[in-house]
């Protein structure tokens, strides 16, 4: 008898599902720990919570939840249009930035094509490539970051997408503007460059780059961003892409018609205008990053300097250290799946959370 699952393409059956950070409720069940005593520093969430303006906007939508969302997300796209000074025709919204990354893959990748990405890059690039039946070309990292020259050299005749996370997750490394622009000038226009800027808001002024201005010059560029990080809206799942109108049109053809909820659209529209919340989020992150990295230095642990809201550090027996941290009610992220089995990634939290993590880490290292 033929097994129905065996009829699925082999590249689908070979996919390793994405493993998110352990939820607080799961750890509480597993170890009998009070949920209120657990801190989660595993998923790069905003420790300040959500934009207050976004929360009020959500409350204003509760009476209308029996209605389908606006399939065009007009108000959100209009707000993004004003914010970036781009026409709505260059904007694609998604159920988090993961959604728009997958839309890009769906538009340009299929069997017989390939995609280039860096070692230690965000795992969703692997998934979006594999689910399309395309070939993954993984280029060795350089100092845990993107080796742009090697990535250009890896492009083949069948390459249709080149993925870049900037800053990169989980390493926190950054490609500077001049190097990134040089890469764009070297690539054939038939290769779509997906520039994932999920952590863009956390960049210090000295290294900020206005990549949106490059869209007119590079019609093969897709910039993706999210409301999950600095805006604190990970739970309502809203992301977006900025790109050439023709690419946006293709992405909208394969996009689910109601992929962003009514609550998500309202929350993101309001959050975009909450500059004070983003300013505080960035400020808390910068202070917390110093607190954590100073603590890692005191513990004599190597870490990768990060431009995101997290830092990855090396610890001998990382998996055992991870478990010991769980036993102490602290959730961080093991990143062995990214080819970094001796590293853990910790999200920057509130001052008290960072202090507790460092205390627990010191104990876990010597247990």
C-alpha positions in Angstrom: 0.0 0.0 0.0 1.3 3.4 -0.9 1.9 5.8 2.0 0.4 9.2 1.3 3.2 11.0 3.1 5.7 9.2 0.8 4.1 11.1 -2.1 5.3 14.4 -0.7 8.5 15.7 -2.4 11.6 14.5 -0.7 12.8 18.0 -0.1 9.7 18.6 2.0 10.1 15.5 4.0 13.7 16.4 4.7 12.9 19.8 6.3 13.9 20.1 9.9 11.1 22.2 11.5 12.0 25.6 12.9 12.6 25.4 16.7 11.5 28.5 18.5 12.7 29.6 22.0 11.2 27.6 24.8 8.0 29.2 26.1 7.8 30.1 29.8 4.7 27.9 30.3 6.6 24.9 28.9 9.5 25.3 31.3 7.1 25.8 34.2 5.4 22.5 33.4 8.6 20.6 32.8 10.4 21.6 36.0 7.6 22.6 38.3 8.8 26.2 38.4 6.5 29.1 39.1 5.9 31.0 35.8 6.3 34.3 37.6 9.8 33.4 38.6 11.0 32.5 35.1 12.7 35.0 32.8 12.8 34.4 29.1 15.8 35.8 27.2 15.6 33.4 24.2 13.6 35.0 21.4 14.9 38.6 21.0 11.6 40.0 22.3 11.3 43.6 23.6 11.7 43.6 27.4 9.7 46.8 27.7 6.6 45.0 26.3 4.5 46.6 23.5 4.1 50.2 22.3 1.3 51.8 24.5 -0.2 53.4 21.4 -0.4 50.0 19.8 -2.1 48.5 22.8 -4.7 51.2 22.7 -5.3 50.7 19.0 -5.8 46.9 19.7 -8.5 47.7 22.3 -10.3 49.9 19.7 -10.6 47.0 17.3 -12.1 44.4 19.6 -15.7 45.2 18.7 -15.1 44.4 15.0 -13.4 41.0 15.2 -16.3 39.2 13.5 -15.3 41.0 10.3 -12.4 39.9 8.0 -9.4 42.2 8.0 -8.8 44.7 5.2 -7.1 42.4 2.7 -5.1 45.3 1.2 -4.0 46.6 4.7 -4.6 50.1 3.3 -4.1 52.1 6.5 -0.9 50.3 7.5 0.5 50.6 4.0 -0.4 54.2 3.9 1.4 54.8 7.2 4.4 53.0 5.9 4.2 54.9 2.6 4.3 58.2 4.5 7.1 57.0 6.9 9.4 55.8 4.1 8.2 58.3 1.4 7.4 55.4 -1.0 4.2 54.6 -2.9 2.1 51.8 -1.5 2.8 49.9 -4.7 6.3 49.2 -3.3 5.1 47.8 0.0 4.1 44.2 0.9 2.8 43.3 4.3 3.1 40.0 6.0 2.4 37.8 9.0 5.7 38.8 10.5 8.8 39.3 8.4 9.0 35.5 8.2 6.0 35.6 6.0 7.4 38.1 3.5 10.7 36.2 3.4 8.8 33.1 2.4 6.8 35.1 -0.2 10.1 36.1 -1.8 11.2 32.5 -1.9 7.9 31.4 -3.4 8.1 34.0 -6.1 11.7 33.3 -7.3 12.7 29.9 -6.2 11.8 26.5 -7.6 13.4 23.2 -8.6 16.4 23.8 -10.8 17.3 27.1 -9.1 19.6 28.0 -6.3 19.9 30.5 -3.4 23.0 31.8 -1.8 23.2 32.5 2.0 25.9 32.7 4.7 26.8 30.1 7.2 25.3 31.0 10.6 22.5 33.0 8.9 18.9 33.0 9.9 17.4 29.5 9.5 14.3 30.7 7.7 16.4 31.3 4.6 17.2 27.6 4.6 13.5 26.7 5.0 12.3 29.2 2.4 14.8 27.8 -0.1 14.2 24.1 0.7 10.4 24.3 0.7 10.6 25.7 -2.9 12.7 22.7 -4.0 15.7 25.0 -4.7 19.3 24.2 -4.0 20.9 25.9 -1.0 24.4 27.3 -1.4 25.9 28.1 2.0 29.0 30.2 2.0 31.4 29.9 4.9 31.2 32.8 7.3 34.0 35.2 7.9 34.5 36.1 11.6 30.9 34.8 12.1 29.6 37.3 9.5 28.8 37.5 5.8 31.8 37.1 3.5 30.3 39.2 0.7 33.1 38.5 -1.9 32.7 34.8 -1.4 28.9 35.1 -1.6 29.2 36.9 -5.0 31.7 34.2 -6.2 29.2 31.5 -5.2 26.4 32.9 -7.4 25.7 30.4 -10.3 23.7 30.8 -13.5 20.7 29.2 -11.8 20.9 31.5 -8.7 17.8 33.5 -8.2 18.0 34.8 -4.6 20.8 35.9 -2.3 19.8 36.2 1.4 21.4 38.7 3.8 20.5 39.4 7.4 21.8 42.8 8.5 22.4 42.7 11.5 22.6 38.9 11.3 20.8 36.6 13.6 22.1 34.8 15.7 25.6 36.3 15.4 24.7 40.0 15.6 27.3 40.9 13.0 26.8 43.8 10.6 27.7 44.5 7.0 28.6 48.1 6.6 26.7 50.3 4.0 29.6 50.7 1.6 30.3 46.9 1.4 26.6 46.1 1.0 26.2 48.6 -1.8 29.3 47.3 -3.5 27.7 43.8 -3.4 24.6 45.1 -5.1 26.6 46.6 -7.9 28.4 43.3 -8.6 25.4 41.0 -8.8 23.5 40.3 -12.0 20.0 42.0 -11.9 18.5 38.5 -12.3 19.5 37.7 -8.8 17.1 39.1 -6.1 18.8 40.3 -3.0 16.7 39.9 0.1 18.0 42.2 2.8 16.5 41.2 6.1 16.7 44.3 8.5 14.7 43.0 11.4 17.0 44.6 13.9 17.6 47.8 12.0 16.1 50.1 14.7 18.8 49.0 17.2 21.7 50.2 15.0 23.7 53.2 16.5 23.6 56.4 14.5 27.2 55.9 13.4 26.3 52.8 11.4 22.8 53.5 10.3 22.2 53.2 6.6 19.4 54.4 4.5 19.0 51.3 2.3 15.5 52.4 1.3 17.1 55.0 -0.9 18.8 52.3 -2.9 15.5 50.8 -4.2 15.4 53.1 -7.2 18.9 52.1 -8.3 18.5 48.4 -7.6 15.2 46.9 -8.9 16.3 43.5 -7.6 16.4 44.6 -4.0 13.9 43.5 -1.4 14.2 45.0 2.1 12.3 43.3 4.9 11.5 44.7 8.3 9.3 43.8 11.3 7.3 45.2 14.2 8.3 42.2 16.4 11.5 43.7 17.9 11.9 47.4 18.7 8.1 48.0 18.5 7.3 45.1 20.8 4.6 43.4 18.7 6.0 39.9 18.3 2.7 38.4 19.4 0.5 40.0 16.7 2.9 39.1 13.8 3.4 42.0 11.4 6.2 42.5 9.0 6.7 44.1 5.6 8.8 44.3 2.5 9.9 47.4 0.6 10.8 46.7 -3.0 10.4 47.5 -6.7 6.7 47.7 -7.7 7.0 44.8 -10.1 8.4 42.6 -7.4 5.8 43.8 -4.9 3.1 42.8 -7.4 4.5 39.3 -7.7 4.7 38.9 -3.9 1.1 40.1 -3.6 0.0 37.5 -6.1 1.1 34.7 -3.8 0.3 36.4 -0.5 -2.7 35.1 1.4 -5.5 37.6 1.1 -5.9 38.1 4.9 -2.4 37.5 6.1 -2.3 40.3 8.6 -5.1 40.5 11.1 -7.2 43.5 11.9 -5.6 43.7 15.3 -2.1 43.4 13.7 -2.8 46.2 11.2 -4.1 48.6 13.8 -1.3 47.8 16.3 1.4 48.3 13.7 -0.1 51.5 12.3 -0.2 53.0 15.7 3.3 51.6 16.7 4.9 53.2 13.7 4.1 56.6 15.1 5.3 55.8 18.7 8.8 57.2 18.3 9.2 57.6 22.1 8.6 53.9 22.7 11.2 53.0 20.1 13.6 55.5 21.5 13.3 54.0 25.0 13.6 50.5 23.6 16.8 51.3 21.8 18.2 53.1 24.9 17.4 50.2 27.2 18.9 47.8 24.7 22.2 49.7 24.5 22.5 49.9 28.3 21.6 46.2 28.7 24.1 45.2 26.0 26.9 46.9 28.0 25.7 45.2 31.2 25.7 41.7 29.6 28.9 42.1 27.7 30.7 43.5 30.7 29.4 40.5 32.7 30.6 38.1 30.1 34.1 39.7 30.2 34.1 39.3 34.0 33.3 35.6 33.5 36.1 35.4 30.9 33.7 34.2 28.2 34.2 35.0 24.5 31.3 36.7 22.8 30.5 38.0 19.3 30.1 41.8 19.3 26.4 42.4 18.4 24.4 45.1 16.6 21.1 43.5 17.5 19.2 43.1 20.8 21.0 39.9 21.7 24.5 38.6 22.1 26.0 35.1 21.3 28.7 33.8 23.6 30.9 30.7 23.8 30.6 28.4 26.7 32.3 25.0 27.1 29.5 22.4 27.2 27.0 24.9 26.0 24.1 22.4 26.0 24.7 21.5 29.6 25.0 25.2 30.6 21.7 25.8 28.8 20.0 23.0 30.9 21.5 24.4 34.1 20.2 27.8 33.3 16.7 26.3 32.7 16.9 24.7 36.1 17.5 28.2 37.5 14.5 29.6 35.7 16.4 31.4 33.0 15.7 30.6 29.3 18.3 31.5 26.7 18.8 30.0 23.2 21.1 27.2 22.2 22.3 27.7 18.6 23.8 24.4 17.7 21.3 24.3 14.8 23.2 27.3 13.3 26.5 25.4 13.3 27.5 26.9 16.6 27.2 24.1 19.1 29.5 25.7 21.7 27.5 29.0 21.7 24.4 30.2 23.4 22.4 33.4 22.5 20.9 35.6 25.1 18.5 38.4 24.5 19.1 41.8 26.2 16.5 42.2 28.9 15.7 44.7 31.6 18.5 45.5 34.0 17.2 43.2 36.7 16.8 40.3 34.1 20.3 40.8 32.8 21.7 40.7 36.4 19.8 37.5 37.1 21.0 35.9 33.9 24.6 36.7 34.8 24.3 35.4 38.3 22.6 32.2 37.0 25.3 31.8 34.3 28.1 32.1 36.8 26.4 29.4 38.9 25.7 27.2 35.8 29.3 27.4 34.6 30.6 26.0 37.8 27.9 23.5 38.7 
